[in-house]
Amino acid sequence: MAVITVRVYYEDTDAGGVVYHANHIKYFERGRTELLRDLGYQQDQLMQQDICFVVRSLNIDYKRPALFNQLLSVETTINTLKRASIVFDQAIRDADQQLIAQGQVTVACVTLSSMKATAIPTNLKEDLLGAF
């Protein structure tokens, strides 16, 4: 499991100081990006190799509100690793480990130039398998 910490900034919230629902998706994206970074893969470097990941599907279950200035942890685990896609399970928790939101995100590996599905590079796939 990869875990990152994010702070809720004013810009993340609505007029009531509650995190706007779409910003949870941004927190999930940061978690997946940092998981790849922890394995030694930068998304800009993958793009230079004509490889990128695009969200194919997303499901979020909101459990409780996240509030302005809270520190949140974003947990990312791999549920399923296929030839050209990865299913991630992700969760956002507050400092007391109470569940804020959980989701499942499927990303597809595509060639950047054509936006067509392609196999996840072998070295990346092996590193992902080894990490989980």
Stockholm file with secondary structure:
# STOCKHOLM 1.0

chainA/1-132         MAVITVRVYYEDTDAGGVVYHANHIKYFERGRTELLRDLGYQQDQLMQQDICFVVRSLNIDYKRPALFNQLLSVETTINTLKRASIVFDQAIRDADQQLIAQGQVTVACVTLSSMKATAIPTNLKEDLLGAF
#=GR chainA/1-132 SS CEEEEEECCGGGBCTTSBBCTTHHHHHHHHHHHHHHHHTTCCHHHHHHTTEEEEEEEEEEEECSCCBTTCEEEEEEEEEEECSSEEEEEEEEECTTCCEEEEEEEEEEEEETTTCCBCCCCHHHHHHHHHHC
#=GC SS_cons         CEEEEEECCGGGBCTTSBBCTTHHHHHHHHHHHHHHHHTTCCHHHHHHTTEEEEEEEEEEEECSCCBTTCEEEEEEEEEEECSSEEEEEEEEECTTCCEEEEEEEEEEEEETTTCCBCCCCHHHHHHHHHHC
//
